Amino acid sequence: MKSNRKRNGGKTGAVVALCVVLVITILLGWIGLTGLSIPPRGLYKVLNWLPTTNADNWPESLSLGLDLRGGMYVEYSGKAPENSEANFDELVEGTMSIIRSRLSDKGYNEANVQRIGVDGIRVEIPDVQDDSVLDLIGATADMQFLDPDGKLIMKGDKVKRAVYAYQDGKHEIAFELTDEGRELFAEATSNNVGKKIKITLDGETLIDATVQTAITDGRGVITGNYTQESAVNTAAKIQSGALPLELTQQKVDKVSATLGQDAVSSSVKAALIGIVLIMLLMIFRYRLNGVIASWALTLYIILLFLLIALFHIQLTLPGLAGVVLGIGMAVDANVIIFERFNEEARKGRSTKASVRAGFKNAMSAVLDANVTTLIAAIVLLIFGTGSIQGFAKTLLLGVVVSMISAILITRFLMNRFVNAGATKMSLYTKLNAGKEVEE
C-alpha cells in the first residue's frame, strides 16, 4: 500500500510539474510576443522580445544592426600627429570616444563606433542617409583662444561644457570653462581690456570682439549667423575637443531602410520554417522524445532572445546566423541524448534506466561539441571585428543556453514524463518483438 501511495504521489507530482512548466512556457511566449503592462494604469511595462516577420512591428528591446535596419557606415584610417609620443592604442580609443560623444550629443544614441584592424575605425549610424553627418564625425575641432597679437592663450581642452542656446530669436553657443581655463581667460581679458581677442575653431573665427571688461566667471556666449543645426554641431565639436588622430575617410556606404526590412522579414520567416520542420522531424523520428525536444527548443528560443534583449546585443544578419547555428547545436545535443536513450532501450533496459544511462553516456559528447564551439566563438569575439563579432556574440550566447537546455530542461521533462506514467517504450522508440520492458 505504501509503495502504491508513493508511486501515485510521485505520478501526481510529475503531472503537476509538467503543467507548471507548460504554463510558464505559454506565459513567457505570450509576454515575449506581446509585452506586458503592469497595473496601476500600465505604469510598469515589460517590452516584448520575440522577433516577428513584420519588420514594422519589430520589438523595441531587440536592437537591429545597420544591415537589417538601414542607415550608413563610414570607415576611417587613423594616423598619429607628427611628433606625438602618445601610445597609438590610446589615441585610437580617445578618437573613438570623442566620435561617440559627438554623435550622442547630436542625438545619434544608437550609433556604433568600433575599431577595425590596427588603425581603422568604423562608424555605423542607423536610420541615417544624409552625408552631412560625416562632417560631424571627422571634424578636427581644433579650438583656440588668441590674444590681440595672435598668440595662443589656451586651447579648447579647457572648455568644460558647450551647449546650444536660443536667446532673443538667435541661435547661440553657450560655453563654460574649467577652473584652469577660467583663470587663464580671466587673466587674458583683464590684460586686454579695450583690445580684440579671437576664438577660432578649425581656423574659422567664432569670435573677434573687443574686450569691454574682464570676464572672470569662465562663461561666455558665441553668437553669429547660425542655424539651429549648425549651432548644435559647433557646440558638439567644441564639447568633444580635437580628435587625437588624423582621420582619412576610406569608405562610405548606405543601406536603405526597405532593404533592411526585407532582410529582417525573410530571415525570420526562413528561421520559423526551419524550426517547424526540425520539430516535425524530431517528433517523427523520436516520438514522445521528439515532443519533449520541441518543447525544450521552444523554451530555448524564448530564453535566448530574452537574454539578447537584456544584454543589448545588436542583431545583424551574421548575428541571426549565429542564432540559427545555436538552435542547430541545441537540436544536435538532443539527438545525441535520444540516440543514447534508444541504445539503452534496445538492450532491454526500462524507460527510467534508459533515461538515466542515456544522459550519462551522452554528456561527454555533448560537452565536447559545445566546448569546442565555445572556444571558437570566444576567439572570434576577441580577434574579430564588425559583423564577425556580432556572429560570435549570438553564437556564444546560443551555445551556453543550448547546453542549459539539453542538460537541465530536456532531462527534467524526460524524467517527469516517465514519472507521470509514460513508461511504455513504444512511446519513445520502435523495438524488436519481445524487447518491451515495463516499469
C-alpha positions as CSV (number, residue, x, y, z in Angstrom):
1,M,0.0,0.0,0.0
2,K,2.8,2.4,0.9
3,S,4.6,1.7,-2.3
4,N,1.4,2.4,-4.3
5,R,0.8,5.6,-2.5
6,K,4.4,6.7,-3.0
7,R,4.1,5.8,-6.7
8,N,0.8,7.7,-7.0
9,G,2.2,10.7,-5.2
10,G,5.2,10.7,-7.5
11,K,3.0,10.5,-10.5
12,T,0.8,13.3,-9.3
13,G,3.8,15.5,-8.6
14,A,5.3,14.8,-12.0
15,V,2.0,15.8,-13.7
16,V,1.8,19.0,-11.7
17,A,5.4,19.8,-12.5
18,L,4.7,19.3,-16.3
19,C,1.6,21.5,-16.0
20,V,3.6,24.3,-14.3
21,V,6.3,24.2,-16.9
22,L,3.7,24.3,-19.6
23,V,2.0,27.3,-18.1
24,I,5.4,29.1,-17.7
25,T,6.2,28.3,-21.4
26,I,2.9,29.7,-22.6
27,L,3.2,32.7,-20.3
28,L,6.7,33.6,-21.4
29,G,5.9,33.1,-25.0
30,W,2.8,35.3,-24.8
31,I,4.8,38.1,-22.9
32,G,7.7,37.7,-25.4
33,L,5.3,38.3,-28.3
34,T,3.0,41.0,-26.9
35,G,4.8,42.5,-23.9
36,L,3.1,43.2,-20.6
37,S,1.6,46.2,-18.8
38,I,1.6,46.0,-15.1
39,P,-1.1,48.0,-13.1
40,P,-1.8,50.5,-12.0
41,R,-2.6,52.2,-15.4
42,G,0.2,50.3,-17.1
43,L,2.8,52.3,-15.1
44,Y,5.3,49.4,-15.4
45,K,5.9,47.7,-18.7
46,V,7.7,44.6,-19.9
47,L,8.7,45.0,-23.5
48,N,8.2,42.1,-25.9
49,W,11.4,40.5,-27.1
50,L,10.5,37.7,-29.6
51,P,11.1,38.6,-33.2
52,T,8.3,38.8,-35.8
53,T,8.1,38.5,-39.5
54,N,6.7,42.1,-39.6
55,A,9.7,44.4,-39.6
56,D,7.5,47.4,-38.8
57,N,6.4,45.7,-35.6
58,W,9.9,44.7,-34.5
59,P,10.3,44.5,-30.7
60,E,11.9,47.7,-29.3
61,S,14.0,45.6,-26.9
62,L,15.9,43.9,-29.8
63,S,18.4,46.3,-31.4
64,L,19.0,45.8,-35.1
65,G,22.3,46.4,-36.9
66,L,22.8,48.5,-39.9
67,D,22.3,45.7,-42.4
68,L,18.8,45.0,-41.0
69,R,17.7,48.4,-40.1
70,G,19.1,50.6,-42.8
71,G,21.4,53.6,-42.4
72,M,25.0,54.4,-43.3
73,Y,28.5,53.5,-42.3
74,V,31.9,55.1,-42.8
75,E,35.4,53.6,-42.3
76,Y,38.5,55.7,-41.5
77,S,42.2,55.1,-41.2
78,G,43.9,56.9,-38.4
79,K,47.4,58.5,-38.3
80,A,49.1,59.9,-35.2
81,P,50.0,63.6,-35.3
82,E,53.7,64.3,-36.1
83,N,56.0,64.3,-33.1
84,S,53.3,62.6,-31.0
85,E,54.8,60.4,-28.2
86,A,51.4,59.1,-27.0
87,N,50.5,55.4,-27.2
88,F,48.8,54.7,-30.5
89,D,46.1,52.4,-29.0
90,E,45.3,55.2,-26.5
91,L,44.9,57.7,-29.4
92,V,42.6,55.3,-31.2
93,E,40.4,54.8,-28.1
94,G,40.4,58.5,-27.4
95,T,39.3,59.2,-31.0
96,M,36.5,56.7,-30.8
97,S,35.3,58.1,-27.5
98,I,35.2,61.6,-29.0
99,I,33.3,60.4,-32.1
100,R,30.8,58.6,-29.8
101,S,30.4,61.8,-27.8
102,R,29.8,63.9,-30.9
103,L,27.2,61.5,-32.2
104,S,25.5,61.2,-28.9
105,D,25.3,65.0,-28.5
106,K,23.7,65.2,-31.9
107,G,21.1,62.6,-30.9
108,Y,22.5,59.5,-32.6
109,N,22.5,57.4,-29.5
110,E,22.3,54.1,-31.3
111,A,25.4,54.8,-33.4
112,N,28.1,52.1,-33.2
113,V,31.8,53.0,-33.2
114,Q,34.3,50.2,-33.3
115,R,38.0,49.6,-34.2
116,I,39.0,47.7,-37.4
117,G,42.4,46.2,-37.5
118,V,45.3,48.2,-36.3
119,D,44.5,51.8,-37.4
120,G,40.9,51.6,-38.7
121,I,37.7,52.9,-37.2
122,R,34.2,52.0,-38.4
123,V,31.2,54.2,-37.6
124,E,27.7,52.8,-38.1
125,I,24.7,55.1,-37.8
126,P,21.2,53.5,-38.2
127,D,18.3,55.3,-39.9
128,V,20.6,58.0,-41.4
129,Q,21.1,58.7,-45.2
130,D,22.3,62.3,-45.0
131,D,26.1,62.7,-45.8
132,S,26.2,65.9,-43.6
133,V,26.7,63.7,-40.5
134,L,30.1,62.9,-41.8
135,D,31.2,66.5,-41.2
136,L,30.4,66.0,-37.6
137,I,32.2,62.7,-37.3
138,G,35.6,63.6,-38.8
139,A,35.8,67.2,-37.8
140,T,39.1,68.1,-36.1
141,A,37.5,70.6,-33.7
142,D,40.8,72.5,-33.0
143,M,39.6,75.4,-30.8
144,Q,42.0,78.2,-29.9
145,F,41.8,81.4,-27.8
146,L,44.1,84.0,-29.3
147,D,45.3,87.3,-27.8
148,P,45.5,90.6,-29.7
149,D,48.9,89.7,-31.1
150,G,47.6,86.4,-32.5
151,K,49.4,84.3,-29.8
152,L,47.7,81.3,-28.1
153,I,46.2,82.0,-24.7
154,M,44.7,78.4,-24.4
155,K,43.1,75.6,-26.4
156,G,39.7,74.0,-26.5
157,D,40.6,71.3,-23.9
158,K,40.0,74.0,-21.3
159,V,36.3,74.1,-22.2
160,K,34.2,72.2,-19.7
161,R,30.8,72.4,-21.4
162,A,29.4,73.8,-24.7
163,V,25.7,73.7,-25.4
164,Y,23.2,75.1,-27.9
165,A,21.2,78.1,-26.7
166,Y,18.4,80.1,-28.1
167,Q,18.0,83.7,-26.9
168,D,16.3,86.8,-28.3
169,G,15.4,84.9,-31.5
170,K,19.1,83.9,-32.2
171,H,20.8,80.6,-32.2
172,E,23.9,80.7,-30.0
173,I,26.5,78.6,-28.3
174,A,27.0,78.9,-24.5
175,F,30.3,77.7,-23.1
176,E,31.8,77.2,-19.6
177,L,35.5,76.8,-18.9
178,T,37.3,74.5,-16.5
179,D,38.8,76.0,-13.3
180,E,42.1,76.3,-15.1
181,G,40.5,77.8,-18.2
182,R,38.6,80.3,-16.1
183,E,41.8,81.6,-14.5
184,L,43.6,81.8,-17.9
185,F,40.6,83.6,-19.6
186,A,40.2,86.0,-16.7
187,E,43.9,86.9,-16.8
188,A,43.8,87.3,-20.6
189,T,40.6,89.5,-20.6
190,S,41.9,91.6,-17.7
191,N,45.2,92.3,-19.6
192,N,43.4,93.2,-22.8
193,V,40.5,95.4,-21.9
194,G,39.8,97.6,-25.0
195,K,41.6,95.2,-27.3
196,K,40.4,92.4,-29.5
197,I,40.7,88.7,-28.8
198,K,39.7,85.8,-31.1
199,I,38.2,82.4,-30.6
200,T,38.7,80.1,-33.6
201,L,37.5,76.6,-34.4
202,D,39.5,74.7,-37.1
203,G,40.9,78.0,-38.3
204,E,37.5,79.7,-38.6
205,T,36.8,82.7,-36.4
206,L,34.0,82.2,-34.0
207,I,34.5,85.4,-32.0
208,D,36.5,88.5,-32.9
209,A,35.4,91.0,-30.3
210,T,36.7,93.9,-28.2
211,V,37.1,93.1,-24.6
212,Q,34.8,95.5,-22.7
213,T,35.6,94.2,-19.2
214,A,37.4,91.3,-17.6
215,I,35.5,88.0,-17.8
216,T,36.1,86.2,-14.5
217,D,33.3,83.7,-14.2
218,G,34.6,81.4,-17.0
219,R,31.3,81.7,-19.0
220,G,30.7,83.1,-22.5
221,V,28.3,83.1,-25.4
222,I,29.3,82.7,-29.1
223,T,26.9,84.4,-31.5
224,G,26.8,84.5,-35.2
225,N,24.8,83.7,-38.3
226,Y,23.9,80.2,-37.0
227,T,21.0,77.9,-37.8
228,Q,19.9,75.6,-35.1
229,E,21.6,72.7,-36.8
230,S,24.9,74.4,-37.3
231,A,24.9,75.8,-33.7
232,V,24.2,72.2,-32.3
233,N,27.0,70.8,-34.5
234,T,29.5,73.5,-33.5
235,A,28.6,73.0,-29.8
236,A,29.2,69.3,-30.2
237,K,32.6,69.9,-31.8
238,I,33.7,72.3,-29.0
239,Q,32.4,70.0,-26.3
240,S,34.3,67.0,-27.7
241,G,37.5,68.8,-28.5
242,A,40.1,67.9,-31.1
243,L,40.5,64.4,-32.4
244,P,43.7,62.7,-31.2
245,L,44.2,61.0,-34.6
246,E,44.2,62.5,-38.1
247,L,41.5,60.6,-39.9
248,T,41.3,59.7,-43.6
249,Q,38.0,58.6,-44.9
250,Q,38.4,55.2,-46.7
251,K,34.8,54.0,-47.4
252,V,31.2,55.2,-47.2
253,D,28.2,53.1,-47.9
254,K,24.4,53.2,-47.2
255,V,21.8,50.5,-46.7
256,S,18.2,51.5,-47.5
257,A,15.6,51.0,-44.8
258,T,13.5,49.0,-47.3
259,L,16.3,46.6,-48.0
260,G,16.9,46.2,-44.2
261,Q,13.3,45.4,-43.5
262,D,13.1,42.9,-46.3
263,A,16.2,41.2,-44.9
264,V,14.5,41.0,-41.4
265,S,11.3,39.6,-42.7
266,S,12.9,37.0,-44.9
267,S,15.4,35.9,-42.2
268,V,12.7,35.4,-39.6
269,K,10.4,33.6,-42.0
270,A,13.2,31.3,-43.0
271,A,14.1,30.6,-39.4
272,L,10.5,29.8,-38.4
273,I,10.1,27.4,-41.3
274,G,13.3,25.7,-40.4
275,I,12.3,25.4,-36.8
276,V,8.9,23.9,-37.6
277,L,10.4,21.4,-40.0
278,I,13.0,20.4,-37.3
279,M,10.3,19.9,-34.7
280,L,8.2,17.7,-37.1
281,L,11.3,15.7,-38.0
282,M,12.2,15.2,-34.3
283,I,8.6,14.1,-33.4
284,F,8.5,11.7,-36.4
285,R,11.9,10.2,-35.5
286,Y,11.8,10.2,-31.7
287,R,8.1,10.1,-30.9
288,L,7.5,11.4,-27.4
289,N,11.1,12.4,-27.0
290,G,10.6,14.5,-30.2
291,V,7.7,16.3,-28.4
292,I,10.0,16.9,-25.4
293,A,12.7,18.2,-27.7
294,S,10.3,20.6,-29.4
295,W,9.1,21.8,-26.0
296,A,12.7,22.3,-24.8
297,L,13.6,24.1,-28.1
298,T,10.6,26.5,-27.7
299,L,11.9,27.4,-24.2
300,Y,15.4,27.7,-25.6
301,I,14.3,30.2,-28.3
302,I,12.3,32.3,-25.7
303,L,15.2,32.4,-23.3
304,L,17.8,33.1,-25.9
305,F,16.1,36.2,-27.3
306,L,15.3,37.3,-23.8
307,L,19.0,37.3,-23.0
308,I,19.8,39.0,-26.3
309,A,17.4,41.8,-25.3
310,L,18.7,42.0,-21.7
311,F,22.4,42.1,-22.8
312,H,21.6,44.6,-25.6
313,I,23.3,42.5,-28.2
314,Q,22.8,44.2,-31.6
315,L,21.3,41.8,-34.2
316,T,22.9,41.7,-37.6
317,L,22.5,39.2,-40.5
318,P,25.6,37.3,-39.3
319,G,24.2,37.6,-35.8
320,L,21.0,35.9,-36.9
321,A,23.1,33.2,-38.5
322,G,24.7,32.7,-35.1
323,V,21.2,32.3,-33.6
324,V,20.3,29.7,-36.2
325,L,23.5,27.8,-35.6
326,G,22.9,27.9,-31.9
327,I,19.4,26.4,-32.5
328,G,21.1,23.7,-34.5
329,M,23.5,23.0,-31.6
330,A,20.6,22.7,-29.3
331,V,18.9,20.1,-31.6
332,D,22.2,18.3,-32.0
333,A,22.5,17.8,-28.3
334,N,19.0,16.4,-28.0
335,V,19.7,14.0,-30.9
336,I,22.8,12.6,-29.2
337,I,20.9,12.1,-26.0
338,F,17.9,10.4,-27.7
339,E,20.2,8.1,-29.7
340,R,21.9,7.0,-26.5
341,F,18.5,6.5,-24.9
342,N,17.5,4.3,-27.8
343,E,20.7,2.3,-27.5
344,E,19.9,1.6,-23.9
345,A,16.3,0.7,-24.7
346,R,17.4,-1.9,-27.3
347,K,19.5,-3.5,-24.6
348,G,16.2,-4.3,-22.8
349,R,16.5,-1.7,-20.0
350,S,13.5,0.1,-18.6
351,T,12.5,3.6,-19.6
352,K,13.7,5.2,-16.4
353,A,17.0,3.3,-16.6
354,S,17.4,4.3,-20.3
355,V,16.9,7.9,-19.5
356,R,19.5,7.8,-16.7
357,A,22.0,5.9,-18.8
358,G,21.3,7.8,-22.0
359,F,22.1,11.1,-20.4
360,K,25.2,9.7,-18.7
361,N,26.6,8.3,-21.9
362,A,25.7,11.4,-24.0
363,M,27.1,14.1,-21.7
364,S,30.7,13.7,-22.8
365,A,29.9,14.1,-26.5
366,V,27.5,17.0,-25.8
367,L,30.1,18.8,-23.7
368,D,32.9,18.2,-26.1
369,A,31.0,19.5,-29.1
370,N,29.7,22.6,-27.2
371,V,33.1,23.5,-25.5
372,T,34.9,23.4,-28.9
373,T,32.3,25.7,-30.4
374,L,32.5,28.0,-27.3
375,I,36.3,28.3,-27.8
376,A,35.8,29.2,-31.5
377,A,33.2,31.8,-30.6
378,I,35.4,33.3,-27.9
379,V,38.4,33.6,-30.4
380,L,36.1,35.3,-33.0
381,L,34.8,37.6,-30.3
382,I,38.3,38.7,-29.2
383,F,40.0,39.0,-32.6
384,G,37.1,39.6,-34.9
385,T,35.6,42.9,-35.9
386,G,32.2,44.3,-37.0
387,S,29.8,41.6,-38.2
388,I,32.1,38.8,-37.2
389,Q,31.8,40.0,-33.5
390,G,28.0,40.1,-34.0
391,F,28.1,36.4,-35.1
392,A,30.4,35.5,-32.3
393,K,28.2,37.1,-29.6
394,T,25.0,35.4,-30.6
395,L,26.8,32.0,-31.2
396,L,28.4,32.2,-27.8
397,L,25.2,33.0,-26.0
398,G,23.3,30.4,-28.1
399,V,25.7,27.6,-27.2
400,V,25.6,28.4,-23.5
401,V,21.8,28.4,-23.5
402,S,21.7,25.2,-25.6
403,M,23.8,23.4,-23.0
404,I,21.5,24.6,-20.3
405,S,18.5,23.5,-22.4
406,A,19.9,20.0,-23.1
407,I,21.4,19.3,-19.6
408,L,18.6,20.8,-17.5
409,I,15.3,21.3,-19.4
410,T,15.3,18.2,-21.6
411,R,16.4,16.0,-18.7
412,F,13.8,17.5,-16.4
413,L,11.0,17.0,-18.9
414,M,12.0,13.4,-19.8
415,N,12.2,12.4,-16.1
416,R,8.8,14.0,-15.4
417,F,7.1,12.2,-18.3
418,V,8.4,8.9,-17.1
419,N,7.4,9.6,-13.5
420,A,3.9,10.7,-14.8
421,G,3.4,7.2,-16.2
422,A,4.7,7.4,-19.8
423,T,6.8,4.2,-19.3
424,K,5.9,2.2,-22.4
425,M,9.0,2.1,-24.5
426,S,6.9,2.2,-27.7
427,L,6.1,5.8,-26.9
428,Y,9.7,6.7,-27.4
429,T,11.2,4.3,-29.9
430,K,10.5,1.2,-32.1
431,L,11.7,-2.0,-30.5
432,N,12.0,-5.6,-31.8
433,A,9.4,-8.0,-30.6
434,G,9.9,-9.2,-27.1
435,K,12.1,-6.2,-26.1
436,E,9.3,-4.1,-24.4
437,V,10.1,-3.5,-20.8
438,E,7.5,-2.1,-18.3
439,E,8.4,-0.2,-15.2
